[in-house]
């Protein structure tokens, strides 16, 4: 049995060009993200710098433009000085955020080397928890100033004559959260962030700055936090951050698949708050969004409670993702693209081992989790301009979410306007849906490829022994008829429908 949905697309109706940094990611000093994740010098596939080449290739294939570092909660207790200079002189410290031992074998310089190997830029966070303005401006000087000052010359002594030229900087992390080391009120944080921003820009006027928004949409201080923080920082920063994780703890699949409706409302309300401060300040400056932590995160919560503290690289936040999770990640990507006019940066959190698309075994293999594929597809085919589209589809209710469309979709036109890609998810658990794509004044597109990610088992996972248990195929059932595309969307499936003039 198949039901009908309609998608109306016209290349004359453009929403916004996609900033490539929408497909960013995140690596924190947390669990096995770095040690035995990206860095394992005694691994058979380690390169001369100690980085796993199998991981480098898997990450490179995602074409990630920017990677946030070093945290996350970790950054709020971090001294960047501990991770620079000769390795044998670096101190071993207790990381209070994740109750782990940090050896500092990998620091800023090593991470910059790694990001360049995978074709990405570094997005750097400063510690506004236990530290402040002085450390922040010193880090900018160390990373970005050419030479002739204490910190820039120290970087050169450490073997890096050229500045790292890091463009994107986060002013702390989740400072609204009581769990954060150095947690602050909105007034305290807003004042500190504003002054840190000014000092950092005095060192390097070219940098872009992200101020902390709420840690998630259920925070009791949201959205007053955004309004207060922006009242202090609006003139000095370029983006406000958003963070949100989704999960299926109650095993309610319909509700789980509807949760991106809440993300959509979250984005709209943050935009509204930004525009309220814009109006209040009588300014023409538009505040954009850096959604620099997003993903599915719930599988590992109970297991993490059993991990003994004060280990080096303990197995923390190692969610093993199933097929349903890949659909939610696809829906999240569609939501981000639909707000590309204001969401300019986003970071899938995280990248390796820790709530990650890539998993590794110590001294063993590396493999793709189910969520790897929709992220890869969006990163590869989602560059260009998002079009304004209209979707008509059957709906359902899921707790607080009403009239949730069984089909969610977005269309992206390539920069040369010769390729058009539709990303779509069928949320329906029972029936296939025929998606009829109508193109209005748009003409001359022919079907090139229809990629599908589907599975008979919603709980299917990929493992080192069965890495291809869930993977996409290119046998999607689409036909061109009367200037329209008719695409068959099986129940519970992710789709990439590619067309070319």
C-alpha positions as CSV (number, residue, x, y, z in Angstrom):
1,X,0.0,0.0,0.0
2,X,1.4,3.4,-1.0
3,X,0.1,6.9,-0.1
4,X,0.9,10.2,-1.8
5,X,2.9,13.2,-0.8
6,X,3.7,16.3,-2.9
7,X,6.9,18.4,-3.0
8,X,6.8,21.7,-4.9
9,X,10.1,23.0,-6.1
10,X,11.0,26.1,-8.2
11,X,14.6,27.2,-8.8
12,X,13.4,30.8,-9.0
13,X,12.5,30.7,-5.3
14,X,15.8,30.7,-3.4
15,X,16.1,30.7,0.4
16,X,19.8,31.1,1.0
17,X,23.3,29.9,-0.1
18,X,24.5,27.1,2.2
19,X,27.7,28.0,4.2
20,X,29.9,24.9,3.8
21,X,30.6,25.1,7.5
22,X,27.1,23.7,8.1
23,X,28.7,20.3,7.7
24,X,31.3,20.8,10.4
25,X,32.1,18.4,13.3
26,X,33.6,18.3,16.7
27,X,36.5,16.5,18.5
28,X,36.8,16.9,22.3
29,X,39.3,15.6,24.8
30,X,36.7,13.1,25.9
31,X,36.7,9.3,26.1
32,X,38.4,7.7,23.1
33,X,37.8,10.6,20.7
34,X,41.5,11.5,20.5
35,X,43.5,8.7,22.2
36,X,42.9,5.4,20.2
37,X,40.5,7.5,18.1
38,X,42.3,9.9,15.8
39,X,45.7,9.4,17.6
40,X,47.3,6.0,18.3
41,X,51.0,6.0,17.6
42,X,51.5,2.3,18.1
43,X,48.7,1.3,15.7
44,X,49.8,-0.6,12.6
45,X,48.2,2.1,10.4
46,X,49.6,5.1,12.3
47,X,51.5,7.7,10.2
48,X,54.7,9.5,11.2
49,X,52.7,11.9,13.5
50,X,50.9,9.1,15.3
51,X,47.5,9.6,13.6
52,X,45.5,6.6,12.4
53,X,45.4,6.6,8.6
54,X,42.3,4.5,8.4
55,X,40.4,7.1,10.5
56,X,41.9,10.0,8.4
57,X,40.4,8.4,5.2
58,X,37.0,7.8,6.7
59,X,36.9,11.5,7.9
60,X,38.3,12.8,4.7
61,X,35.4,11.0,2.8
62,X,33.0,13.1,4.8
63,X,34.5,16.3,3.4
64,X,34.2,18.2,6.7
65,X,35.2,21.9,6.4
66,X,35.7,22.8,10.1
67,X,36.2,20.8,13.3
68,X,35.5,22.3,16.8
69,X,38.2,21.7,19.4
70,X,39.1,21.0,22.3
71,X,35.6,21.1,23.9
72,X,33.0,20.9,25.0
73,X,32.9,20.7,28.8
74,X,36.6,19.9,28.7
75,X,37.6,23.4,27.7
76,X,36.1,25.0,30.8
77,X,39.0,23.6,32.9
78,X,41.7,23.5,30.2
79,X,45.1,25.3,30.1
80,X,46.2,25.5,26.5
81,X,49.8,25.9,27.7
82,X,49.7,22.2,28.9
83,X,49.3,21.0,25.4
84,X,52.1,22.9,23.6
85,X,55.9,22.5,23.6
86,X,58.0,19.3,24.0
87,X,55.7,16.3,24.8
88,X,58.0,15.0,27.5
89,X,57.6,18.3,29.4
90,X,53.8,18.4,29.2
91,X,52.0,17.7,32.5
92,X,49.4,15.0,33.1
93,X,46.3,16.5,34.6
94,X,42.9,15.5,36.0
95,X,40.1,16.5,33.6
96,X,37.3,17.4,36.0
97,X,34.6,17.6,33.2
98,X,34.8,13.9,32.4
99,X,36.7,12.6,35.5
100,X,39.5,11.3,33.3
101,X,43.3,11.6,33.1
102,X,44.6,13.9,30.4
103,X,48.2,13.3,29.3
104,X,48.3,16.3,26.9
105,X,50.1,14.2,24.3
106,X,47.8,15.9,21.7
107,X,47.4,19.7,21.9
108,X,46.7,22.6,19.6
109,X,49.6,22.2,17.2
110,X,49.0,18.4,16.8
111,X,45.3,19.0,16.3
112,X,46.0,21.6,13.6
113,X,48.3,19.1,11.9
114,X,45.5,16.5,12.0
115,X,42.8,18.8,10.7
116,X,44.9,19.6,7.7
117,X,45.4,15.9,7.0
118,X,41.6,15.5,6.8
119,X,41.1,18.7,4.8
120,X,39.4,20.7,7.5
121,X,40.0,24.0,9.4
122,X,40.1,24.2,13.2
123,X,37.4,25.9,15.2
124,X,38.9,26.8,18.6
125,X,37.2,27.3,21.9
126,X,38.7,29.4,24.7
127,X,38.3,28.7,28.4
128,X,35.9,31.1,30.0
129,X,35.1,28.8,32.9
130,X,38.2,28.7,35.1
131,X,40.1,31.3,33.0
132,X,39.3,34.5,31.2
133,X,40.4,37.4,29.0
134,X,44.1,37.1,29.4
135,X,44.4,33.4,28.5
136,X,42.0,34.0,25.6
137,X,44.0,36.8,24.0
138,X,47.2,34.9,24.6
139,X,45.8,31.9,22.8
140,X,44.9,34.0,19.8
141,X,48.4,35.5,19.8
142,X,50.0,32.0,20.0
143,X,47.8,30.7,17.2
144,X,47.4,33.6,14.8
145,X,50.1,36.3,15.3
146,X,52.9,36.0,12.7
147,X,56.0,36.8,14.9
148,X,57.7,39.3,17.1
149,X,55.7,38.8,20.3
150,X,56.2,36.4,23.2
151,X,53.4,33.9,22.3
152,X,53.9,34.0,18.5
153,X,57.6,33.5,18.9
154,X,56.9,30.6,21.3
155,X,54.8,29.0,18.6
156,X,57.7,29.4,16.2
157,X,60.1,27.8,18.8
158,X,57.7,24.9,18.9
159,X,58.3,24.4,15.1
160,X,55.4,26.3,13.5
161,X,56.9,29.3,11.7
162,X,53.6,30.2,10.0
163,X,50.6,31.2,12.1
164,X,47.7,28.7,12.2
165,X,45.3,31.4,11.0
166,X,42.4,30.0,13.0
167,X,39.3,32.0,11.9
168,X,36.5,30.6,14.1
169,X,36.5,31.0,17.9
170,X,34.0,29.9,20.6
171,X,33.8,32.1,23.7
172,X,33.6,29.2,26.1
173,X,31.1,26.3,26.2
174,X,27.6,25.9,27.7
175,X,28.2,28.5,30.3
176,X,24.5,28.4,31.3
177,X,24.8,24.8,32.5
178,X,25.3,24.1,36.3
179,X,27.4,21.1,35.3
180,X,29.9,23.5,33.6
181,X,33.2,24.2,35.5
182,X,33.0,27.9,36.2
183,X,29.2,28.1,35.5
184,X,28.0,31.7,35.3
185,X,24.8,33.6,35.2
186,X,23.8,35.2,31.9
187,X,24.9,38.6,33.3
188,X,28.3,37.3,34.4
189,X,28.9,35.4,31.2
190,X,27.6,38.2,28.9
191,X,30.0,40.7,30.5
192,X,33.0,38.4,30.4
193,X,32.3,37.2,26.8
194,X,32.0,40.8,25.6
195,X,35.3,41.8,27.1
196,X,37.1,38.6,26.0
197,X,35.8,39.2,22.4
198,X,37.1,42.8,22.3
199,X,40.5,41.7,23.6
200,X,40.8,38.8,21.1
201,X,39.8,41.0,18.2
202,X,42.5,43.5,19.2
203,X,45.0,40.7,18.6
204,X,43.4,39.6,15.4
205,X,40.6,41.7,13.9
206,X,39.9,39.1,11.2
207,X,38.5,36.3,13.6
208,X,34.9,35.3,13.8
209,X,33.4,34.8,17.3
210,X,30.7,32.5,18.6
211,X,29.0,33.4,21.9
212,X,27.3,30.7,24.0
213,X,23.6,30.3,23.7
214,X,21.5,27.8,25.8
215,X,22.7,24.2,26.2
216,X,19.4,22.9,25.0
217,X,15.8,24.1,24.5
218,X,14.6,22.7,27.9
219,X,17.0,24.8,30.0
220,X,15.1,26.8,32.6
221,X,16.9,30.0,31.7
222,X,16.1,29.7,28.0
223,X,15.5,32.1,26.1
224,X,16.2,34.8,28.7
225,X,19.8,33.6,28.6
226,X,20.1,34.5,24.9
227,X,18.5,37.9,25.3
228,X,20.7,38.8,28.2
229,X,23.9,37.5,26.7
230,X,23.2,39.2,23.4
231,X,22.4,42.5,25.1
232,X,26.1,42.5,26.2
233,X,27.8,40.9,23.2
234,X,25.7,41.7,20.1
235,X,28.1,44.3,18.8
236,X,31.2,42.1,19.3
237,X,30.3,38.6,18.1
238,X,29.2,37.0,14.8
239,X,27.2,34.0,15.9
240,X,25.3,32.6,18.9
241,X,25.6,28.9,19.6
242,X,22.8,26.3,19.8
243,X,23.2,22.8,21.2
244,X,20.6,20.0,21.1
245,X,20.8,16.2,21.4
246,X,17.9,13.8,20.6
247,X,17.2,10.3,21.9
248,X,14.7,7.4,22.1
249,X,15.0,6.5,25.7
250,X,11.3,5.5,26.0
251,X,11.4,3.4,22.8
252,X,8.6,5.4,21.1
253,X,9.7,5.5,17.5
254,X,7.0,7.9,16.3
255,X,7.8,10.4,18.9
256,X,11.6,10.0,18.3
257,X,11.2,10.7,14.6
258,X,9.1,13.8,15.4
259,X,11.7,15.4,17.7
260,X,13.3,17.4,14.9
261,X,10.0,19.4,14.9
262,X,11.2,20.7,18.3
263,X,14.6,21.5,16.8
264,X,12.8,23.5,14.1
265,X,10.9,25.5,16.7
266,X,14.1,26.0,18.8
267,X,15.8,27.5,15.8
268,X,12.9,29.8,15.1
269,X,12.8,31.1,18.6
270,X,16.5,31.7,18.8
271,X,16.2,33.7,15.6
272,X,13.3,35.7,17.1
273,X,15.4,36.5,20.2
274,X,18.3,37.6,18.1
275,X,16.0,39.8,16.0
276,X,14.5,41.3,19.2
277,X,17.9,42.4,20.3
278,X,18.6,43.7,16.8
279,X,15.5,45.8,17.0
280,X,16.3,47.0,20.5
281,X,19.7,48.1,19.5
282,X,18.4,49.8,16.3
283,X,21.1,48.1,14.3
284,X,21.2,46.6,10.8
285,X,23.6,43.8,11.9
286,X,22.1,40.3,11.6
287,X,23.1,37.7,14.2
288,X,23.5,34.3,12.8
289,X,23.6,30.8,14.4
290,X,26.4,28.3,15.0
291,X,24.6,25.0,15.9
292,X,27.9,23.6,17.1
293,X,26.7,20.6,18.9
294,X,24.0,18.3,17.5
295,X,23.4,14.6,17.3
296,X,21.6,11.6,18.7
297,X,22.8,10.7,22.2
298,X,21.2,8.3,24.6
299,X,22.5,4.7,24.1
300,X,25.5,5.0,26.3
301,X,24.0,6.9,29.2
302,X,23.6,4.0,31.6
303,X,26.9,2.3,30.6
304,X,28.8,5.6,31.3
305,X,27.7,5.4,34.9
306,X,29.7,2.2,35.3
307,X,33.0,3.5,34.0
308,X,35.6,4.0,36.7
309,X,37.0,7.5,37.0
310,X,40.5,8.8,36.4
311,X,41.4,6.6,33.5
312,X,43.2,7.7,30.3
313,X,40.8,7.6,27.4
314,X,38.0,5.6,29.0
315,X,35.1,4.3,26.9
316,X,32.7,7.2,27.4
317,X,29.7,8.2,25.2
318,X,30.2,5.3,22.8
319,X,26.7,5.2,21.4
320,X,26.3,2.3,19.0
321,X,23.8,3.8,16.5
322,X,21.0,1.8,14.9
323,X,19.1,2.4,11.7
324,X,16.4,4.6,13.4
325,X,19.2,6.9,14.6
326,X,20.3,7.4,11.0
327,X,16.8,8.6,10.0
328,X,16.8,11.1,12.9
329,X,20.2,12.4,11.8
330,X,18.9,12.8,8.3
331,X,15.8,14.7,9.6
332,X,18.2,16.9,11.6
333,X,20.2,17.7,8.5
334,X,17.0,18.6,6.6
335,X,16.1,20.9,9.4
336,X,19.4,22.7,9.4
337,X,19.4,23.1,5.7
338,X,15.9,24.6,5.8
339,X,17.3,27.3,8.1
340,X,20.4,27.9,6.0
341,X,19.6,31.6,5.9
342,X,20.5,32.0,9.6
343,X,22.2,28.7,10.6
344,X,25.6,29.2,9.0
345,X,27.7,26.8,11.0
346,X,26.9,23.4,12.5
347,X,29.0,20.7,14.1
348,X,27.9,17.1,14.3
349,X,29.0,16.1,17.8
350,X,31.2,14.2,17.8
351,X,33.4,12.6,15.1
352,X,35.3,9.5,16.3
353,X,34.2,7.0,19.0
354,X,32.3,9.6,21.1
355,X,28.7,9.8,19.9
356,X,30.3,9.5,16.5
357,X,29.8,8.4,12.9
358,X,33.3,6.7,12.9
359,X,34.2,4.0,15.4
360,X,37.6,2.4,16.1
361,X,39.0,-0.5,18.1
362,X,42.3,0.0,19.9
363,X,45.0,-1.7,17.7
364,X,42.1,-2.8,15.5
365,X,39.8,-1.6,12.7
366,X,37.7,1.4,12.0
367,X,34.2,1.4,10.6
368,X,31.2,3.6,9.7
369,X,28.2,3.8,12.0
370,X,24.7,4.1,10.5
371,X,24.6,7.9,10.9
372,X,27.7,8.2,8.8
373,X,25.7,7.9,5.6
374,X,23.1,10.7,5.8
375,X,25.8,13.1,7.0
376,X,28.1,12.1,4.1
377,X,25.3,12.6,1.6
378,X,24.3,16.0,2.9
379,X,28.0,17.1,3.0
380,X,28.6,15.9,-0.5
381,X,25.4,17.0,-2.2
382,X,24.0,19.7,0.1
383,X,26.4,22.5,-1.1
384,X,24.8,25.3,-3.1
385,X,21.5,27.2,-2.5
386,X,18.5,25.9,-0.5
387,X,15.3,26.4,-2.3
388,X,12.0,27.4,-0.8
389,X,9.8,24.4,-1.0
390,X,6.2,23.3,-0.1
391,X,5.5,19.8,1.2
392,X,2.0,18.3,1.3
393,X,2.0,14.9,3.1
394,X,-0.1,12.9,5.5
395,X,0.4,13.8,9.2
396,X,0.4,12.2,12.6
397,X,0.5,13.4,16.2
398,X,3.3,12.4,18.7
399,X,2.8,13.8,22.2
400,X,3.4,17.5,22.1
401,X,4.1,17.5,18.4
402,X,1.0,17.9,16.3
403,X,0.5,17.4,12.5
404,X,3.9,15.9,12.0
405,X,4.3,15.3,8.2
406,X,5.2,11.7,7.4
407,X,7.6,13.1,4.7
408,X,10.1,15.8,5.4
409,X,12.3,17.1,2.6
410,X,14.5,19.9,1.4
411,X,15.9,20.8,-2.1
412,X,19.4,22.2,-2.8
413,X,20.5,23.7,-6.1
414,X,24.2,23.5,-7.0
415,X,26.3,26.6,-7.3
416,X,26.4,26.2,-11.1
417,X,22.6,25.7,-11.1
418,X,22.9,22.5,-13.2
419,X,22.3,20.0,-10.4
420,X,19.3,19.7,-8.1
421,X,19.2,17.4,-5.0
422,X,16.3,16.5,-2.9
423,X,16.9,15.1,0.5
424,X,13.8,13.3,2.0
425,X,12.8,11.0,4.9
426,X,9.7,8.9,5.1
427,X,8.8,8.8,8.9
428,X,5.9,6.4,8.2
429,X,6.4,3.0,9.9
430,X,3.8,1.1,7.9
431,X,3.5,2.3,4.3
432,X,5.6,3.4,1.4
433,X,4.8,6.9,0.2
434,X,4.9,8.1,-3.4
435,X,6.6,11.5,-3.4
436,X,5.5,13.6,-6.5
437,X,8.0,16.3,-7.1
438,X,6.6,19.2,-9.2
439,X,9.0,21.9,-10.5
440,X,6.8,24.9,-11.5
441,X,8.8,27.1,-13.9
442,X,11.8,25.0,-13.4
443,X,12.5,22.7,-16.4
444,X,15.1,20.6,-18.1
445,X,16.1,18.4,-15.1
446,X,16.5,14.7,-15.6
447,X,17.0,12.1,-13.0
448,X,20.6,11.0,-12.3
449,X,20.5,8.9,-9.2
450,X,18.2,7.9,-6.3
451,X,20.2,6.9,-3.2
452,X,18.3,5.1,-0.5
453,X,19.2,4.1,3.1
454,X,16.7,1.5,4.4
455,X,16.6,-1.6,6.6
456,X,14.2,-4.3,7.5
457,X,15.4,-4.0,11.1
458,X,15.0,-0.5,12.7
459,X,17.5,-1.6,15.4
460,X,20.2,-2.8,13.0
461,X,23.7,-1.6,13.7
462,X,27.1,-1.7,12.0
463,X,30.0,-3.3,13.8
464,X,33.7,-4.1,13.0
465,X,32.7,-7.6,12.0
466,X,29.6,-6.5,10.1
467,X,30.5,-2.9,8.8
468,X,28.0,-3.0,6.0
469,X,24.9,-4.3,7.9
470,X,23.3,-0.9,7.2
471,X,24.5,1.0,4.1
472,X,22.9,2.9,1.2
473,X,22.1,1.6,-2.2
474,X,21.4,3.3,-5.5
475,X,18.4,1.3,-6.6
476,X,15.8,3.9,-5.6
477,X,12.5,3.7,-7.5
478,X,12.1,7.0,-9.2
479,X,10.7,7.9,-12.7
480,X,10.3,11.1,-14.7
481,X,6.8,11.6,-15.9
482,X,5.2,14.7,-17.5
483,X,7.9,17.0,-16.2
484,X,7.6,15.6,-12.7
485,X,9.6,13.1,-10.6
486,X,7.7,10.3,-8.9
487,X,9.8,8.7,-6.2
488,X,8.9,5.7,-4.1
489,X,9.8,6.2,-0.5
490,X,9.6,2.9,1.5
491,X,8.5,3.0,5.1
492,X,11.2,4.4,7.4
493,X,13.8,5.4,4.8
494,X,16.3,8.2,3.9
495,X,16.6,9.4,0.3
496,X,18.9,11.5,-1.9
497,X,17.3,12.2,-5.3
498,X,19.8,13.8,-7.7
499,X,18.9,15.5,-10.9
500,X,20.9,17.4,-13.6
501,X,20.0,19.7,-16.4
